[in-house]
Amino acid sequence: MKAPIHMSRTTEEIALSAPAPSRFPGSVFNDGTEPDPRFSLANERTFLAWIRTSLALLAGGVALEALGLRIQSDFRLCASVLLILCGVLSPVQAWMGWKKTERALRIGTPLPPASMALPLVILLSGVGVFVLAGAMLA
Amino acid sequence: MTPLFDPGLQPERTALAWRRTGLALLVASLASAKVLPSVVGPWSVLIGTGGVLGAIALLFRAQRRYRRLHRMLAAGGTPESVANGRLVATIALSVVIVGLVLLIAIVQMHFE
């Protein structure tokens, strides 16, 4: 007799914690419970910081080509392309990170690492190498 | 004066983060209207205009959202939608698209 009561409670709990159907994306909001609003707000600020990083990287990539610096032009293009690639990867990190963190906050698991950090470090080191080599060749 | 929701001023800090992102976008768009024509050609009109309009919309939207959030949180209610995946996805996707357009345009201009 106890088992069905327990089961019905569980379904009731699931029904109560179910989100409004309009919330996007479902992979984040279909599970868990509403976290402390302060954590969601902090997660949002981290997202925005990645977006500003991306804007800065894109601006750097364009500036390198636009300012007519004395850097060997093929090396300059490589550096510029790498910077813009980083500027494209950053919003991907921004989105994935926001999603994974919001989900972790809802279901109470440890927060995810910034998985795009290492690729960005490698690419940005490449930018430095190209700019340095290009400046010495010019 | 309405009572504060959080002594750590989380909603206010988030509102300011939105504001500096919007302003960064606005400055970047204005700068690109000046610099981009020599680098990426006619794409610059699209990127510049879209960026300025997007930044202005973002700034207004962020301000409205902050007011709504502040009212809701200060009143002690549980906000059912602090997190907003649609806006987050839209912004991330727009920046990715702008980046890809810049990438194609810069490589194209280099080999012309």
gemmi code that builds the backbone of each chain (N, CA, C; Angstrom):
import gemmi

chains = {
    "A": [
        ("MET", (0.835, -1.219, 0.000), (0.000, 0.000, 0.000), (0.864, 1.261, 0.000)),
        ("LYS", (2.071, 1.137, 0.637), (2.884, 2.339, 0.754), (3.476, 2.784, -0.590)),
        ("ALA", (3.824, 1.791, -1.366), (4.522, 2.119, -2.622), (3.745, 3.065, -3.541)),
        ("PRO", (2.436, 2.784, -3.804), (1.709, 3.698, -4.711), (1.609, 5.130, -4.183)),
        ("ILE", (1.438, 5.261, -2.844), (1.357, 6.610, -2.277), (2.661, 7.358, -2.527)),
        ("HIS", (3.778, 6.646, -2.238), (5.082, 7.256, -2.452), (5.242, 7.674, -3.906)),
        ("MET", (4.818, 6.797, -4.806), (4.979, 7.097, -6.232), (4.155, 8.304, -6.650)),
        ("SER", (2.915, 8.355, -6.112), (2.065, 9.479, -6.503), (2.639, 10.795, -5.982)),
        ("ARG", (3.274, 10.742, -4.830), (3.919, 11.944, -4.307), (5.029, 12.422, -5.244)),
        ("THR", (5.793, 11.423, -5.704), (6.913, 11.766, -6.577), (6.407, 12.446, -7.844)),
        ("THR", (5.356, 11.886, -8.427), (4.846, 12.505, -9.657), (4.297, 13.899, -9.375)),
        ("GLU", (3.706, 14.037, -8.173), (3.182, 15.344, -7.810), (4.315, 16.359, -7.703)),
        ("GLU", (5.414, 15.918, -7.064), (6.567, 16.807, -6.929), (7.114, 17.209, -8.281)),
        ("ILE", (7.186, 16.229, -9.181), (7.685, 16.529, -10.527), (6.774, 17.547, -11.202)),
        ("ALA", (5.459, 17.327, -11.031), (4.503, 18.234, -11.664), (4.647, 19.654, -11.103)),
        ("LEU", (4.909, 19.752, -9.780), (5.029, 21.070, -9.166), (6.294, 21.792, -9.621)),
        ("SER", (7.386, 21.009, -9.792), (8.632, 21.657, -10.170), (8.742, 21.857, -11.680)),
        ("ALA", (7.771, 21.362, -12.439), (7.812, 21.521, -13.899), (7.714, 23.001, -14.256)),
        ("PRO", (8.536, 23.464, -15.209), (8.573, 24.879, -15.541), (7.431, 25.283, -16.464)),
        ("ALA", (7.251, 26.596, -16.598), (6.318, 27.096, -17.598), (6.813, 26.643, -18.969)),
        ("PRO", (5.919, 26.248, -19.855), (6.346, 25.640, -21.106), (7.128, 26.589, -22.015)),
        ("SER", (7.045, 27.896, -21.775), (7.656, 28.844, -22.707), (9.143, 29.065, -22.463)),
        ("ARG", (9.688, 28.496, -21.384), (11.081, 28.811, -21.069), (12.058, 28.051, -21.953)),
        ("PHE", (13.020, 28.789, -22.468), (13.982, 28.247, -23.423), (15.383, 28.310, -22.823)),
        ("PRO", (16.265, 27.342, -23.003), (16.032, 26.049, -23.663), (15.537, 24.982, -22.694)),
        ("GLY", (14.817, 24.008, -23.215), (14.250, 22.952, -22.396), (15.319, 22.141, -21.685)),
        ("SER", (16.497, 21.990, -22.326), (17.569, 21.194, -21.713), (18.025, 21.813, -20.396)),
        ("VAL", (17.777, 23.109, -20.205), (18.133, 23.765, -18.945), (16.950, 23.743, -17.979)),
        ("PHE", (15.770, 24.138, -18.475), (14.667, 24.445, -17.558), (13.721, 23.292, -17.287)),
        ("ASN", (13.897, 22.157, -18.000), (12.996, 21.031, -17.757), (13.310, 20.289, -16.469)),
        ("ASP", (14.536, 20.449, -15.949), (14.922, 19.714, -14.749), (15.170, 20.657, -13.581)),
        ("GLY", (15.112, 20.087, -12.384), (15.526, 20.820, -11.198), (14.529, 21.851, -10.721)),
        ("THR", (14.994, 22.673, -9.763), (14.139, 23.699, -9.182), (14.764, 25.075, -9.394)),
        ("GLU", (13.934, 26.100, -9.206), (14.397, 27.472, -9.400), (15.523, 27.792, -8.410)),
        ("PRO", (16.715, 28.205, -8.918), (17.802, 28.544, -7.992), (17.601, 29.929, -7.378)),
        ("ASP", (18.433, 30.269, -6.396), (18.471, 31.621, -5.848), (18.665, 32.612, -7.007)),
        ("PRO", (17.801, 33.623, -7.112), (17.912, 34.565, -8.235), (19.301, 35.198, -8.341)),
        ("ARG", (19.984, 35.356, -7.202), (21.310, 35.974, -7.234), (22.298, 35.139, -8.042)),
        ("PHE", (22.131, 33.800, -7.992), (23.049, 32.931, -8.741), (22.778, 33.057, -10.239)),
        ("SER", (21.494, 33.121, -10.596), (21.152, 33.289, -12.016), (21.685, 34.608, -12.545)),
        ("LEU", (21.589, 35.652, -11.705), (22.079, 36.968, -12.137), (23.595, 36.947, -12.327)),
        ("ALA", (24.306, 36.268, -11.409), (25.763, 36.172, -11.544), (26.131, 35.406, -12.815)),
        ("ASN", (25.382, 34.355, -13.092), (25.607, 33.572, -14.311), (25.423, 34.452, -15.553)),
        ("GLU", (24.413, 35.312, -15.505), (24.137, 36.225, -16.616), (25.298, 37.204, -16.811)),
        ("ARG", (25.869, 37.690, -15.699), (27.000, 38.633, -15.814), (28.225, 37.962, -16.424)),
        ("THR", (28.433, 36.678, -16.080), (29.555, 35.949, -16.686), (29.345, 35.820, -18.191)),
        ("PHE", (28.111, 35.524, -18.572), (27.782, 35.463, -19.998), (28.117, 36.785, -20.682)),
        ("LEU", (27.673, 37.884, -20.079), (27.903, 39.204, -20.682), (29.393, 39.525, -20.759)),
        ("ALA", (30.168, 39.084, -19.749), (31.607, 39.339, -19.785), (32.247, 38.620, -20.978)),
        ("TRP", (31.790, 37.391, -21.267), (32.307, 36.670, -22.442), (31.921, 37.395, -23.726)),
        ("ILE", (30.714, 37.959, -23.772), (30.278, 38.675, -24.978), (31.153, 39.913, -25.192)),
        ("ARG", (31.460, 40.632, -24.112), (32.342, 41.805, -24.255), (33.749, 41.381, -24.671)),
        ("THR", (34.216, 40.237, -24.134), (35.511, 39.707, -24.566), (35.502, 39.444, -26.063)),
        ("SER", (34.415, 38.856, -26.521), (34.291, 38.558, -27.941), (34.345, 39.832, -28.780)),
        ("LEU", (33.616, 40.869, -28.342), (33.619, 42.144, -29.084), (35.037, 42.714, -29.148)),
        ("ALA", (35.769, 42.622, -28.027), (37.129, 43.144, -28.001), (38.032, 42.358, -28.954)),
        ("LEU", (37.871, 41.022, -28.983), (38.687, 40.189, -29.876), (38.390, 40.497, -31.339)),
        ("LEU", (37.096, 40.648, -31.669), (36.719, 40.992, -33.043), (37.297, 42.347, -33.421)),
        ("ALA", (37.193, 43.311, -32.507), (37.727, 44.659, -32.780), (39.239, 44.579, -32.998)),
        ("GLY", (39.928, 43.768, -32.195), (41.368, 43.601, -32.353), (41.717, 43.026, -33.714)),
        ("GLY", (40.972, 42.008, -34.134), (41.222, 41.384, -35.428), (41.042, 42.355, -36.576)),
        ("VAL", (39.982, 43.167, -36.499), (39.728, 44.149, -37.553), (40.777, 45.254, -37.511)),
        ("ALA", (41.113, 45.707, -36.306), (42.082, 46.806, -36.167), (43.433, 46.427, -36.763)),
        ("LEU", (43.836, 45.182, -36.569), (45.119, 44.710, -37.077), (45.205, 44.913, -38.593)),
        ("GLU", (44.109, 44.622, -39.300), (44.094, 44.777, -40.752), (43.843, 46.226, -41.163)),
        ("ALA", (43.115, 46.975, -40.343), (42.656, 48.303, -40.768), (43.683, 49.400, -40.506)),
        ("LEU", (44.546, 49.205, -39.520), (45.400, 50.317, -39.102), (46.675, 50.457, -39.920)),
        ("GLY", (46.911, 49.517, -40.848), (48.104, 49.627, -41.693), (49.400, 49.582, -40.909)),
        ("LEU", (49.468, 48.638, -39.960), (50.678, 48.497, -39.155), (51.800, 47.892, -39.999)),
        ("ARG", (53.053, 48.165, -39.574), (54.192, 47.608, -40.316), (54.446, 46.164, -39.879)),
        ("ILE", (53.581, 45.280, -40.370), (53.716, 43.844, -40.093), (53.600, 43.135, -41.439)),
        ("GLN", (54.448, 42.155, -41.679), (54.401, 41.418, -42.944), (52.966, 40.942, -43.196)),
        ("SER", (52.430, 41.187, -44.419), (50.974, 41.139, -44.588), (50.371, 39.739, -44.426)),
        ("ASP", (51.103, 38.681, -44.807), (50.540, 37.337, -44.628), (50.467, 36.962, -43.143)),
        ("PHE", (51.522, 37.327, -42.414), (51.520, 37.072, -40.978), (50.418, 37.873, -40.295)),
        ("ARG", (50.244, 39.116, -40.779), (49.215, 39.974, -40.196), (47.839, 39.370, -40.420)),
        ("LEU", (47.621, 38.848, -41.634), (46.325, 38.221, -41.920), (46.099, 37.021, -41.006)),
        ("CYS", (47.139, 36.190, -40.830), (46.997, 35.015, -39.953), (46.615, 35.443, -38.529)),
        ("ALA", (47.310, 36.463, -38.019), (47.015, 36.945, -36.666), (45.581, 37.466, -36.594)),
        ("SER", (45.194, 38.219, -37.623), (43.855, 38.795, -37.669), (42.779, 37.705, -37.707)),
        ("VAL", (43.024, 36.666, -38.541), (42.062, 35.568, -38.655), (41.956, 34.818, -37.324)),
        ("LEU", (43.107, 34.588, -36.672), (43.073, 33.892, -35.370), (42.293, 34.700, -34.330)),
        ("LEU", (42.521, 36.027, -34.320), (41.792, 36.874, -33.368), (40.291, 36.780, -33.606)),
        ("ILE", (39.897, 36.829, -34.880), (38.463, 36.771, -35.168), (37.906, 35.387, -34.837)),
        ("LEU", (38.724, 34.341, -35.069), (38.290, 32.992, -34.660), (38.027, 32.943, -33.155)),
        ("CYS", (38.929, 33.539, -32.380), (38.713, 33.617, -30.930), (37.429, 34.391, -30.629)),
        ("GLY", (37.198, 35.458, -31.405), (35.994, 36.263, -31.233), (34.729, 35.489, -31.575)),
        ("VAL", (34.863, 34.435, -32.396), (33.715, 33.582, -32.714), (33.550, 32.487, -31.658)),
        ("LEU", (34.691, 32.013, -31.122), (34.621, 30.962, -30.091), (34.071, 31.493, -28.767)),
        ("SER", (34.391, 32.756, -28.457), (33.961, 33.308, -27.159), (32.443, 33.305, -26.959)),
        ("PRO", (31.654, 33.755, -27.950), (30.203, 33.665, -27.733), (29.707, 32.231, -27.637)),
        ("VAL", (30.425, 31.282, -28.275), (30.054, 29.871, -28.123), (30.266, 29.452, -26.668)),
        ("GLN", (31.430, 29.847, -26.121), (31.693, 29.582, -24.699), (30.651, 30.286, -23.824)),
        ("ALA", (30.334, 31.532, -24.200), (29.351, 32.307, -23.433), (28.034, 31.546, -23.328)),
        ("TRP", (27.568, 31.031, -24.458), (26.280, 30.329, -24.496), (26.344, 28.985, -23.781)),
        ("MET", (27.379, 28.160, -24.137), (27.497, 26.836, -23.530), (27.688, 26.962, -22.014)),
        ("GLY", (28.537, 27.903, -21.622), (28.808, 28.097, -20.204), (27.560, 28.531, -19.456)),
        ("TRP", (26.832, 29.478, -20.031), (25.600, 29.949, -19.389), (24.624, 28.795, -19.188)),
        ("LYS", (24.479, 27.986, -20.269), (23.526, 26.879, -20.257), (23.921, 25.838, -19.207)),
        ("LYS", (25.195, 25.412, -19.244), (25.642, 24.362, -18.324), (25.568, 24.847, -16.875)),
        ("THR", (25.940, 26.130, -16.650), (25.924, 26.652, -15.284), (24.500, 26.759, -14.757)),
        ("GLU", (23.584, 27.266, -15.593), (22.195, 27.419, -15.156), (21.595, 26.052, -14.822)),
        ("ARG", (21.956, 25.064, -15.640), (21.458, 23.707, -15.389), (22.024, 23.153, -14.077)),
        ("ALA", (23.358, 23.370, -13.887), (23.999, 22.883, -12.655), (23.382, 23.553, -11.427)),
        ("LEU", (23.054, 24.846, -11.547), (22.429, 25.553, -10.425), (21.062, 24.954, -10.105)),
        ("ARG", (20.334, 24.554, -11.160), (18.983, 24.029, -10.963), (18.991, 22.650, -10.340)),
        ("ILE", (19.934, 21.784, -10.780), (19.910, 20.413, -10.259), (20.927, 20.208, -9.144)),
        ("GLY", (21.688, 21.277, -8.785), (22.551, 21.203, -7.611), (23.823, 20.407, -7.807)),
        ("THR", (24.362, 20.373, -9.014), (25.642, 19.705, -9.261), (26.762, 20.750, -9.273)),
        ("PRO", (28.055, 20.302, -9.221), (29.157, 21.272, -9.265), (29.132, 22.091, -10.560)),
        ("LEU", (29.606, 23.326, -10.468), (29.587, 24.187, -11.651), (30.610, 23.709, -12.685)),
        ("PRO", (30.290, 23.854, -13.982), (31.194, 23.373, -15.031), (32.386, 24.313, -15.204)),
        ("PRO", (33.524, 23.787, -15.720), (34.656, 24.660, -16.031), (34.407, 25.401, -17.344)),
        ("ALA", (35.213, 26.423, -17.625), (35.122, 27.115, -18.913), (35.862, 26.271, -19.946)),
        ("SER", (35.096, 25.442, -20.687), (35.730, 24.426, -21.534), (36.466, 25.035, -22.727)),
        ("MET", (36.135, 26.272, -23.099), (36.780, 26.894, -24.251), (38.047, 27.660, -23.847)),
        ("ALA", (38.380, 27.622, -22.553), (39.518, 28.430, -22.090), (40.829, 27.991, -22.729)),
        ("LEU", (41.101, 26.679, -22.769), (42.374, 26.187, -23.317), (42.509, 26.496, -24.815)),
        ("PRO", (41.489, 26.162, -25.650), (41.595, 26.547, -27.065), (41.864, 28.041, -27.244)),
        ("LEU", (41.223, 28.875, -26.434), (41.428, 30.323, -26.565), (42.858, 30.704, -26.214)),
        ("VAL", (43.398, 30.089, -25.153), (44.787, 30.374, -24.763), (45.735, 30.017, -25.907)),
        ("ILE", (45.531, 28.836, -26.510), (46.409, 28.385, -27.591), (46.309, 29.323, -28.798)),
        ("LEU", (45.072, 29.650, -29.199), (44.888, 30.524, -30.364), (45.490, 31.907, -30.121)),
        ("LEU", (45.276, 32.451, -28.922), (45.792, 33.791, -28.632), (47.314, 33.803, -28.571)),
        ("SER", (47.930, 32.697, -28.089), (49.385, 32.599, -28.140), (49.841, 32.635, -29.591)),
        ("GLY", (49.096, 31.936, -30.462), (49.401, 31.958, -31.893), (49.362, 33.371, -32.447)),
        ("VAL", (48.378, 34.172, -32.018), (48.290, 35.571, -32.457), (49.572, 36.313, -32.108)),
        ("GLY", (50.014, 36.119, -30.854), (51.240, 36.788, -30.412), (52.435, 36.394, -31.267)),
        ("VAL", (52.553, 35.097, -31.559), (53.679, 34.605, -32.365), (53.632, 35.222, -33.769)),
        ("PHE", (52.468, 35.253, -34.394), (52.346, 35.802, -35.750), (52.675, 37.292, -35.780)),
        ("VAL", (52.174, 38.036, -34.784), (52.428, 39.477, -34.757), (53.926, 39.739, -34.570)),
        ("LEU", (54.526, 38.990, -33.658), (55.956, 39.169, -33.398), (56.785, 38.839, -34.638)),
        ("ALA", (56.507, 37.664, -35.234), (57.257, 37.247, -36.419), (57.037, 38.234, -37.564)),
        ("GLY", (55.783, 38.653, -37.747), (55.460, 39.584, -38.826), (56.119, 40.935, -38.636)),
        ("ALA", (56.194, 41.382, -37.395), (56.824, 42.673, -37.117), (58.334, 42.607, -37.368)),
        ("MET", (58.940, 41.458, -37.078), (60.383, 41.331, -37.289), (60.709, 41.197, -38.774)),
        ("LEU", (59.791, 40.595, -39.548), (60.033, 40.400, -40.982), (59.797, 41.676, -41.783)),
        ("ALA", (58.964, 42.575, -41.258), (58.568, 43.753, -42.031), (59.761, 44.710, -42.226)),
    ],
    "B": [
        ("MET", (11.077, 55.082, -0.808), (12.050, 54.251, -1.527), (11.686, 52.785, -1.369)),
        ("THR", (11.768, 52.036, -2.474), (11.497, 50.604, -2.401), (12.632, 49.910, -1.678)),
        ("PRO", (12.307, 48.911, -0.822), (13.366, 48.201, -0.112), (14.227, 47.398, -1.088)),
        ("LEU", (15.478, 47.203, -0.717), (16.394, 46.444, -1.568), (16.081, 44.961, -1.480)),
        ("PHE", (16.295, 44.261, -2.588), (16.121, 42.808, -2.571), (17.370, 42.165, -1.975)),
        ("ASP", (18.561, 42.697, -2.345), (19.808, 42.036, -1.992), (20.849, 43.077, -1.608)),
        ("PRO", (21.411, 42.998, -0.387), (22.422, 43.977, 0.009), (23.673, 43.891, -0.865)),
        ("GLY", (23.864, 42.756, -1.557), (24.976, 42.623, -2.488), (24.701, 43.272, -3.838)),
        ("LEU", (23.509, 43.872, -3.979), (23.126, 44.611, -5.178), (23.252, 43.801, -6.468)),
        ("GLN", (22.902, 42.522, -6.398), (23.038, 41.676, -7.591), (22.239, 42.170, -8.791)),
        ("PRO", (20.952, 42.538, -8.634), (20.223, 43.008, -9.819), (20.843, 44.278, -10.405)),
        ("GLU", (21.328, 45.167, -9.522), (21.925, 46.419, -9.996), (23.215, 46.141, -10.762)),
        ("ARG", (24.040, 45.234, -10.204), (25.296, 44.913, -10.882), (25.030, 44.271, -12.241)),
        ("THR", (23.990, 43.437, -12.278), (23.664, 42.804, -13.554), (23.172, 43.844, -14.555)),
        ("ALA", (22.370, 44.796, -14.065), (21.883, 45.861, -14.962), (23.062, 46.653, -15.524)),
        ("LEU", (24.058, 46.926, -14.678), (25.237, 47.670, -15.148), (26.050, 46.836, -16.139)),
        ("ALA", (26.104, 45.515, -15.913), (26.817, 44.644, -16.859), (26.147, 44.696, -18.232)),
        ("TRP", (24.807, 44.686, -18.233), (24.075, 44.827, -19.498), (24.389, 46.168, -20.135)),
        ("ARG", (24.448, 47.216, -19.306), (24.669, 48.549, -19.854), (26.054, 48.642, -20.491)),
        ("ARG", (27.094, 48.099, -19.809), (28.401, 48.235, -20.453), (28.528, 47.355, -21.680)),
        ("THR", (27.802, 46.234, -21.695), (27.810, 45.427, -22.915), (27.138, 46.181, -24.059)),
        ("GLY", (26.000, 46.809, -23.762), (25.288, 47.587, -24.790), (26.127, 48.746, -25.292)),
        ("LEU", (26.793, 49.433, -24.362), (27.632, 50.568, -24.761), (28.837, 50.093, -25.575)),
        ("ALA", (29.422, 48.952, -25.179), (30.547, 48.406, -25.946), (30.106, 48.089, -27.372)),
        ("LEU", (28.912, 47.518, -27.481), (28.369, 47.181, -28.795), (28.142, 48.446, -29.623)),
        ("LEU", (27.631, 49.495, -28.957), (27.362, 50.757, -29.644), (28.659, 51.379, -30.161)),
        ("VAL", (29.665, 51.443, -29.297), (30.959, 52.017, -29.689), (31.591, 51.197, -30.813)),
        ("ALA", (31.531, 49.859, -30.657), (32.113, 48.986, -31.682), (31.423, 49.212, -33.031)),
        ("SER", (30.091, 49.388, -33.005), (29.361, 49.581, -34.254), (29.704, 50.918, -34.892)),
        ("LEU", (29.793, 51.974, -34.068), (30.146, 53.295, -34.596), (31.565, 53.277, -35.158)),
        ("ALA", (32.481, 52.629, -34.435), (33.860, 52.541, -34.917), (33.918, 51.762, -36.224)),
        ("SER", (33.102, 50.696, -36.306), (33.165, 49.877, -37.513), (32.609, 50.629, -38.721)),
        ("ALA", (31.661, 51.535, -38.500), (31.152, 52.345, -39.609), (32.275, 53.207, -40.191)),
        ("LYS", (33.216, 53.589, -39.337), (34.336, 54.430, -39.764), (35.460, 53.594, -40.394)),
        ("VAL", (35.767, 52.459, -39.778), (36.969, 51.696, -40.142), (36.686, 50.606, -41.173)),
        ("LEU", (35.527, 49.962, -41.047), (35.289, 48.754, -41.835), (35.261, 48.930, -43.357)),
        ("PRO", (34.749, 50.057, -43.916), (34.661, 50.120, -45.381), (35.972, 49.784, -46.084)),
        ("SER", (37.114, 50.151, -45.486), (38.397, 49.861, -46.132), (38.806, 48.406, -45.952)),
        ("VAL", (38.216, 47.735, -44.988), (38.646, 46.366, -44.681), (37.686, 45.328, -45.244)),
        ("VAL", (36.397, 45.533, -45.062), (35.442, 44.501, -45.471), (34.466, 44.978, -46.551)),
        ("GLY", (34.667, 46.203, -47.086), (33.819, 46.675, -48.174), (32.377, 46.910, -47.760)),
        ("PRO", (31.434, 46.601, -48.672), (30.014, 46.956, -48.440), (29.378, 46.260, -47.239)),
        ("TRP", (29.993, 45.176, -46.740), (29.455, 44.506, -45.551), (29.365, 45.470, -44.374)),
        ("SER", (30.221, 46.510, -44.402), (30.320, 47.412, -43.258), (29.001, 48.121, -42.967)),
        ("VAL", (28.230, 48.449, -44.024), (26.942, 49.135, -43.834), (26.014, 48.264, -42.994)),
        ("LEU", (25.949, 46.986, -43.384), (25.070, 46.034, -42.691), (25.481, 45.875, -41.228)),
        ("ILE", (26.797, 45.658, -41.019), (27.291, 45.431, -39.662), (27.108, 46.677, -38.799)),
        ("GLY", (27.458, 47.867, -39.356), (27.355, 49.116, -38.608), (25.926, 49.433, -38.207)),
        ("THR", (25.008, 49.428, -39.195), (23.613, 49.773, -38.907), (22.979, 48.765, -37.953)),
        ("GLY", (23.189, 47.477, -38.255), (22.627, 46.428, -37.398), (23.136, 46.537, -35.976)),
        ("GLY", (24.432, 46.827, -35.845), (25.030, 46.934, -34.520), (24.464, 48.081, -33.720)),
        ("VAL", (24.344, 49.265, -34.369), (23.819, 50.443, -33.657), (22.382, 50.197, -33.209)),
        ("LEU", (21.550, 49.696, -34.126), (20.144, 49.443, -33.772), (20.045, 48.376, -32.679)),
        ("GLY", (20.844, 47.322, -32.827), (20.829, 46.254, -31.837), (21.251, 46.744, -30.462)),
        ("ALA", (22.311, 47.588, -30.436), (22.815, 48.097, -29.160), (21.765, 48.963, -28.463)),
        ("ILE", (21.100, 49.838, -29.235), (20.084, 50.714, -28.647), (18.929, 49.873, -28.090)),
        ("ALA", (18.501, 48.875, -28.886), (17.413, 47.996, -28.428), (17.809, 47.271, -27.143)),
        ("LEU", (19.064, 46.819, -27.106), (19.570, 46.080, -25.949), (19.570, 46.952, -24.697)),
        ("LEU", (20.038, 48.209, -24.849), (20.109, 49.115, -23.698), (18.723, 49.372, -23.118)),
        ("PHE", (17.751, 49.622, -24.009), (16.387, 49.884, -23.531), (15.797, 48.641, -22.889)),
        ("ARG", (16.026, 47.507, -23.537), (15.471, 46.265, -23.045), (16.028, 45.923, -21.661)),
        ("ALA", (17.354, 46.138, -21.503), (17.999, 45.832, -20.224), (17.431, 46.706, -19.113)),
        ("GLN", (17.197, 47.983, -19.435), (16.653, 48.905, -18.435), (15.257, 48.473, -18.004)),
        ("ARG", (14.421, 48.120, -18.993), (13.051, 47.669, -18.700), (13.078, 46.411, -17.843)),
        ("ARG", (13.974, 45.491, -18.226), (14.053, 44.216, -17.521), (14.494, 44.445, -16.083)),
        ("TYR", (15.453, 45.345, -15.875), (15.919, 45.622, -14.516), (14.773, 46.144, -13.654)),
        ("ARG", (14.006, 47.104, -14.198), (12.891, 47.669, -13.428), (11.890, 46.590, -13.024)),
        ("ARG", (11.582, 45.706, -13.991), (10.605, 44.656, -13.735), (11.130, 43.698, -12.654)),
        ("LEU", (12.406, 43.322, -12.834), (13.052, 42.389, -11.906), (13.110, 42.978, -10.504)),
        ("HIS", (13.485, 44.246, -10.425), (13.632, 44.918, -9.136), (12.295, 44.954, -8.402)),
        ("ARG", (11.243, 45.330, -9.150), (9.905, 45.379, -8.542), (9.519, 44.018, -7.993)),
        ("MET", (9.733, 43.001, -8.847), (9.330, 41.650, -8.520), (10.097, 41.120, -7.296)),
        ("LEU", (11.433, 41.318, -7.297), (12.267, 40.769, -6.226), (12.083, 41.537, -4.930)),
        ("ALA", (11.975, 42.884, -5.036), (11.842, 43.705, -3.835), (10.510, 43.437, -3.145)),
        ("ALA", (9.499, 43.051, -3.931), (8.192, 42.749, -3.349), (8.185, 41.396, -2.663)),
        ("GLY", (9.316, 40.666, -2.746), (9.416, 39.390, -2.059), (8.873, 38.224, -2.863)),
        ("GLY", (8.483, 38.468, -4.093), (7.953, 37.391, -4.919), (9.067, 36.519, -5.466)),
        ("THR", (8.729, 35.284, -5.805), (9.713, 34.423, -6.449), (9.605, 34.662, -7.952)),
        ("PRO", (10.637, 35.183, -8.545), (10.565, 35.450, -9.970), (10.615, 34.142, -10.734)),
        ("GLU", (9.651, 33.937, -11.619), (9.625, 32.659, -12.330), (10.540, 32.697, -13.544)),
        ("SER", (11.082, 33.875, -13.846), (11.937, 33.911, -15.040), (13.051, 34.935, -14.899)),
        ("VAL", (13.940, 34.715, -13.933), (15.137, 35.546, -13.871), (16.045, 35.181, -15.037)),
        ("ALA", (16.263, 33.882, -15.196), (17.091, 33.412, -16.300), (16.272, 33.447, -17.588)),
        ("ASN", (16.910, 33.920, -18.659), (16.194, 34.094, -19.918), (17.049, 33.575, -21.067)),
        ("GLY", (16.788, 32.333, -21.480), (17.617, 31.697, -22.483), (17.483, 32.286, -23.877)),
        ("ARG", (16.298, 32.823, -24.195), (16.097, 33.331, -25.563), (16.994, 34.513, -25.861)),
        ("LEU", (17.009, 35.490, -24.949), (17.826, 36.683, -25.154), (19.308, 36.306, -25.206)),
        ("VAL", (19.716, 35.422, -24.293), (21.107, 34.966, -24.230), (21.515, 34.313, -25.555)),
        ("ALA", (20.654, 33.423, -26.056), (20.957, 32.725, -27.305), (21.022, 33.702, -28.479)),
        ("THR", (20.080, 34.665, -28.513), (20.046, 35.628, -29.612), (21.333, 36.443, -29.667)),
        ("ILE", (21.785, 36.920, -28.499), (22.991, 37.745, -28.462), (24.204, 36.926, -28.900)),
        ("ALA", (24.353, 35.720, -28.329), (25.513, 34.887, -28.667), (25.535, 34.579, -30.165)),
        ("LEU", (24.362, 34.233, -30.702), (24.282, 33.882, -32.124), (24.612, 35.086, -33.005)),
        ("SER", (24.109, 36.276, -32.651), (24.383, 37.475, -33.461), (25.873, 37.756, -33.512)),
        ("VAL", (26.543, 37.643, -32.350), (27.987, 37.927, -32.323), (28.741, 36.900, -33.165)),
        ("VAL", (28.322, 35.632, -33.089), (28.967, 34.594, -33.910), (28.811, 34.936, -35.396)),
        ("ILE", (27.612, 35.345, -35.791), (27.364, 35.659, -37.206), (28.216, 36.843, -37.654)),
        ("VAL", (28.252, 37.910, -36.843), (29.084, 39.069, -37.178), (30.541, 38.642, -37.324)),
        ("GLY", (31.012, 37.798, -36.398), (32.389, 37.312, -36.457), (32.675, 36.551, -37.735)),
        ("LEU", (31.745, 35.676, -38.139), (31.956, 34.883, -39.354), (31.965, 35.780, -40.590)),
        ("VAL", (31.064, 36.787, -40.614), (31.039, 37.731, -41.742), (32.369, 38.474, -41.827)),
        ("LEU", (32.873, 38.944, -40.685), (34.163, 39.641, -40.650), (35.278, 38.726, -41.162)),
        ("LEU", (35.248, 37.471, -40.726), (36.277, 36.500, -41.114), (36.318, 36.338, -42.637)),
        ("ILE", (35.137, 36.066, -43.219), (35.063, 35.877, -44.666), (35.523, 37.138, -45.385)),
        ("ALA", (35.016, 38.295, -44.932), (35.293, 39.545, -45.620), (36.780, 39.893, -45.569)),
        ("ILE", (37.418, 39.669, -44.426), (38.839, 40.036, -44.288), (39.715, 39.153, -45.168)),
        ("VAL", (39.413, 37.856, -45.202), (40.193, 36.946, -46.048), (39.993, 37.309, -47.527)),
        ("GLN", (38.737, 37.611, -47.881), (38.407, 37.975, -49.265), (39.159, 39.231, -49.693)),
        ("MET", (39.140, 40.257, -48.838), (39.801, 41.521, -49.175), (41.308, 41.319, -49.320)),
        ("HIS", (41.865, 40.432, -48.505), (43.309, 40.221, -48.539), (43.763, 39.664, -49.886)),
        ("PHE", (42.965, 38.784, -50.473), (43.390, 38.124, -51.706), (42.879, 38.822, -52.954)),
        ("GLU", (42.182, 39.960, -52.806), (41.689, 40.673, -53.988), (42.795, 41.474, -54.653)),
    ],
}
model = gemmi.Model(1)
for chain_id, residues in chains.items():
    chain = gemmi.Chain(chain_id)
    for i, (resn, *xyz) in enumerate(residues, 1):
        res = gemmi.Residue()
        res.name, res.seqid = resn, gemmi.SeqId(i, " ")
        for name, pos in zip(("N", "CA", "C"), xyz):
            atom = gemmi.Atom()
            atom.name, atom.element = name, gemmi.Element(name[0])
            atom.pos, atom.b_iso = gemmi.Position(*pos), 0.0
            res.add_atom(atom)
        chain.add_residue(res)
    model.add_chain(chain)
structure = gemmi.Structure()
structure.add_model(model)
structure.setup_entities()
